[in-house]
């Protein structure tokens, strides 16, 4: 139902001030929608709440690990800052004491979190199978689409090329759609998921791959998801197919529609035509069309006359300049002598 709701745009046109003197009436114009648009799956609110609850249960223990990692890193940075202050006071080169060597710790992501926590305890296994954040999920989906392509490399030597690293395939993508502002930040997610599903469908003849399920979570789920992860914000989350605990989501699979694009379906499979969608755009038109046309014709004639007048004035100025420049110097001198 959300796809059929009307959107009202109240932006004032840049040309509205030129037509303020003409009385206008509202009219509606029909516009064809873009057919290459992948829509978000329609998921009931109760199913969204169920997916959120089960996802939070899968992430049990992750928040403690990430919080300990962040606190340990913050403490290390404070110690390094103290060492830097001491070294500056004593005149020692801070390059050997204050900063970590090249290749040190970067942003805390699932790939940088170690297997063991700072307190020596083992980290949850699920942490190694997560992609957190819009950018991280986007990179993961793009890498999966890139890995599904068949590259042909021509080489004159007999040396074997290194094998291509295939990333683990994503099974679920959870998006806090109603909590993201502006929504254009995640408009590309359905298209990437559809591209991945098309690639998986093409490769299903060789290997058995299940499509990626895209799930939109209810309003206010970003706070619950961020709390379960121990982060300040978490608007998107991707879970790969090897993550433990995904069995509790199997009964939800039949209720989640597969995001696909008919123009990406491989040849030889059933293709579904996209239904035509006509949008109604609200605009305005003059009440008296005949008077508006006459007024427009008068204004156009006046504009042409004004432009002609400017061109004539400019041509006259150019002609006067040419006359002054073409006057010989000796004639001017003789005139002064007389």
C-alpha positions in Angstrom: 0.0 0.0 0.0 2.9 2.3 0.6 3.8 2.3 -3.1 0.4 3.6 -4.1 0.2 6.5 -1.7 0.2 9.9 -3.4 3.2 12.2 -2.8 2.5 16.0 -2.7 5.4 18.3 -3.9 4.9 21.9 -2.9 8.0 23.4 -4.5 7.5 26.7 -6.3 8.5 26.8 -9.9 11.3 29.2 -11.0 9.0 30.6 -13.7 6.0 31.1 -11.4 6.8 34.8 -10.8 6.4 35.5 -14.5 2.9 34.0 -14.6 1.6 35.5 -11.4 -0.7 38.0 -13.2 -2.6 35.2 -15.0 -5.4 33.3 -13.1 -4.6 29.6 -13.1 -6.4 26.4 -12.3 -4.9 23.0 -11.1 -4.7 20.3 -13.7 -3.2 16.7 -13.7 -0.9 15.3 -16.3 -0.2 11.6 -16.8 3.4 10.5 -16.8 4.8 7.0 -17.3 6.8 5.7 -14.4 10.4 4.4 -14.9 10.2 0.7 -15.7 13.7 0.0 -14.5 12.8 0.6 -10.9 13.2 -2.3 -8.4 10.6 -1.9 -5.6 11.1 -2.7 -2.0 9.4 -6.0 -0.8 6.1 -5.6 0.9 6.4 -7.1 4.4 3.6 -6.8 7.0 4.4 -5.0 10.2 3.9 -8.1 12.4 6.4 -10.0 10.2 8.9 -7.1 10.5 8.6 -7.2 14.3 9.1 -11.0 14.3 12.3 -10.7 12.1 13.7 -7.9 14.4 13.1 -10.0 17.5 14.8 -13.1 16.0 17.6 -11.0 14.7 18.3 -9.5 18.1 18.4 -13.0 19.6 20.9 -14.1 17.0 23.1 -11.1 17.9 23.2 -12.1 21.6 26.7 -11.4 23.0 27.9 -9.2 20.2 27.3 -5.9 22.0 29.6 -6.8 24.9 32.4 -7.8 22.6 32.3 -4.6 20.5 31.9 -2.4 23.5 35.0 -4.0 25.1 36.9 -3.6 21.9 35.9 0.1 21.7 36.8 0.8 25.3 40.1 -1.0 25.0 40.9 1.0 21.9 39.9 4.3 23.6 42.1 3.5 26.5 45.0 2.8 24.2 44.6 6.1 22.4 44.5 7.9 25.7 47.7 6.3 26.8 49.4 7.1 23.5 48.2 10.7 23.9 49.7 10.9 27.3 53.0 9.5 26.0 52.9 12.1 23.2 52.5 14.9 25.7 55.4 13.6 27.8 57.7 13.2 24.8 56.9 16.7 23.6 57.8 18.2 27.0 61.0 16.2 27.2 62.0 17.0 23.6 62.0 13.3 22.5 60.9 12.5 18.9 57.3 11.4 19.3 57.5 9.3 16.1 58.8 6.3 18.0 56.5 6.4 21.0 53.2 8.1 20.3 51.9 6.6 17.1 51.4 3.0 16.0 53.4 1.6 13.1 52.0 1.5 9.6 49.2 -1.0 9.2 47.8 -0.3 12.7 44.2 -0.4 13.8 41.6 1.3 11.7 37.9 1.7 12.2 36.2 -1.0 14.2 34.5 -3.3 11.7 33.6 -7.0 11.9 36.8 -7.8 9.9 39.0 -5.9 12.4 37.5 -7.4 15.5 39.8 -10.3 16.7 38.6 -13.8 17.5 39.3 -13.2 21.1 38.0 -10.3 23.1 40.4 -8.0 25.1 39.5 -9.8 28.3 40.6 -13.2 26.8 37.1 -14.6 26.2 36.2 -15.9 22.8 34.1 -13.6 20.5 30.7 -14.7 19.2 31.1 -16.6 15.9 28.3 -14.6 14.4 30.5 -11.5 14.5 32.7 -12.8 11.7 29.6 -13.2 9.4 28.2 -9.7 9.7 28.4 -6.5 7.5 27.3 -3.5 9.5 26.4 -0.1 8.0 25.1 1.1 4.7 28.5 1.5 3.2 29.7 -1.9 4.3 26.6 -3.7 3.1 26.9 -1.9 -0.3 30.5 -3.0 -0.6 29.6 -6.5 0.2 26.8 -6.7 -2.4 29.0 -5.1 -5.0 31.7 -7.6 -4.3 29.3 -10.5 -4.6 28.0 -9.2 -8.0 31.6 -8.7 -9.1 32.6 -12.3 -8.1 29.7 -13.8 -10.0 31.0 -12.5 -13.4 33.1 -14.8 -15.6 36.3 -13.1 -16.6 38.4 -14.3 -19.5 42.1 -13.5 -19.3 44.4 -14.0 -22.3 47.9 -14.8 -21.4 50.8 -15.9 -23.6 52.7 -17.6 -20.7 51.9 -21.0 -19.2 52.0 -19.6 -15.7 48.8 -20.3 -13.8 46.8 -17.3 -12.6 46.1 -17.0 -8.9 42.6 -18.2 -8.0 40.0 -15.5 -7.5 38.9 -15.0 -3.9 35.1 -15.5 -3.7 33.4 -13.8 -0.8 30.9 -15.6 1.3 27.4 -15.2 -0.1 24.9 -13.0 1.7 21.7 -14.7 2.9 19.8 -11.8 4.6 19.9 -8.0 4.3 18.1 -6.1 7.0 17.4 -2.4 6.5 15.9 0.1 8.9 14.1 1.8 6.1 11.7 4.1 8.0 14.5 5.3 10.3 16.8 6.5 7.5 16.6 10.2 6.4 17.0 11.0 3.6 15.7 7.7 2.1 17.9 8.2 -1.0 20.8 6.8 1.0 19.4 3.3 0.5 17.6 3.5 -2.8 20.4 1.5 -4.4 20.0 -1.5 -2.1 17.1 -3.2 -3.9 18.9 -2.9 -7.3 22.0 -4.5 -5.8 20.0 -7.3 -4.2 18.2 -7.9 -7.5 21.5 -8.1 -9.4 22.9 -10.6 -6.9 19.8 -12.7 -7.1 20.0 -12.7 -10.9 23.6 -13.8 -10.7 22.7 -16.6 -8.3 19.8 -17.7 -10.5 22.2 -17.9 -13.4 24.7 -20.0 -11.4 22.0 -22.3 -9.8 22.5 -24.8 -12.7 26.0 -25.5 -11.4 25.6 -25.0 -7.7 22.6 -24.7 -5.4 22.3 -21.1 -4.1 19.4 -19.6 -2.3 18.4 -16.0 -3.1 19.1 -13.1 -0.9 16.2 -12.0 1.3 15.7 -8.3 1.7 13.8 -7.4 4.9 12.7 -3.9 6.0 12.5 -3.5 9.7 9.8 -1.5 11.6 10.1 2.1 12.7 12.4 2.5 15.7 14.3 -0.7 14.9 17.6 1.2 14.4 17.9 1.9 18.1 17.2 -1.8 18.9 19.7 -3.0 16.3 22.4 -0.6 17.4 21.9 -1.6 21.1 22.2 -5.3 20.1 25.4 -4.5 18.3 26.9 -2.2 20.9 27.1 0.7 18.4 25.8 4.2 18.3 23.9 3.7 15.0 23.2 0.7 12.7 20.8 1.3 9.9 21.8 -1.7 7.7 23.0 -5.2 8.4 23.9 -8.1 6.1 24.3 -11.7 7.3 26.1 -14.3 5.1 24.9 -17.8 4.6 27.4 -19.5 6.9 26.4 -17.5 10.0 25.2 -19.6 13.0 21.7 -19.3 14.2 20.0 -18.6 10.9 17.7 -21.7 11.3 15.3 -19.6 13.4 14.6 -17.5 10.3 13.7 -20.4 8.0 10.0 -20.3 8.7 10.0 -16.6 7.7 11.5 -17.3 4.2 8.2 -18.1 2.5 6.6 -14.8 3.6 9.5 -12.6 2.3 9.2 -11.9 -1.4 12.3 -12.3 -3.6 13.7 -9.0 -5.0 14.3 -9.5 -8.7 14.6 -7.5 -11.9 12.9 -9.0 -15.0 15.5 -7.5 -17.3 18.3 -9.3 -15.4 16.8 -12.8 -15.6 19.0 -15.1 -17.7 17.7 -16.4 -21.0 15.7 -19.5 -21.0 13.9 -18.8 -17.8 10.4 -17.4 -17.3 10.2 -13.7 -17.7 7.5 -11.6 -16.1 6.4 -8.3 -17.7 6.4 -5.2 -15.5 2.9 -3.7 -15.2 2.5 -0.3 -16.6 2.3 2.4 -13.9 1.1 5.9 -14.8 1.7 8.7 -12.4 -0.5 11.7 -12.1 1.5 14.9 -11.9 -0.3 17.9 -10.4 0.4 21.2 -12.2 -1.5 24.3 -13.2 -2.9 25.9 -16.4 -4.4 29.3 -17.2 -8.2 29.5 -16.8 -8.7 31.5 -19.9 -6.4 29.8 -22.5 -7.2 32.3 -25.3 -6.3 35.3 -23.2 -3.1 33.6 -22.0 -2.0 32.9 -25.6 -2.7 36.6 -26.6 -0.8 37.8 -23.5 2.1 35.4 -24.4 2.2 36.6 -28.0 2.3 40.3 -26.9 5.1 39.6 -24.4 7.0 37.6 -27.1 6.7 40.5 -29.6 7.9 43.0 -26.9 10.8 40.8 -26.0 11.8 40.5 -29.7 11.6 44.3 -30.1 13.7 44.9 -27.0 16.3 42.4 -28.2 16.4 44.0 -31.7 16.9 47.4 -30.0 19.8 46.1 -28.0 21.5 44.6 -31.0 21.2 47.8 -33.0 22.7 49.8 -30.1 25.6 47.4 -29.9 26.2 47.5 -33.6 26.2 51.3 -33.6 28.8 51.3 -30.8 31.0 48.8 -32.7 30.8 51.0 -35.8 31.8 54.1 -34.0 34.8 52.3 -32.5 35.9 51.1 -35.9 35.7 54.7 -37.3 37.9 56.0 -34.5 40.5 53.3 -34.9 40.7 53.6 -38.7 41.5 57.4 -38.7 45.1 58.0 -39.9 47.5 59.6 -37.5 48.9 62.1 -40.0 45.5 63.5 -40.8 45.0 64.2 -37.1 48.3 65.9 -37.0 47.6 68.2 -40.0 44.3 69.1 -38.5 46.1 70.2 -35.3 48.6 72.3 -37.3 45.9 74.2 -39.2 
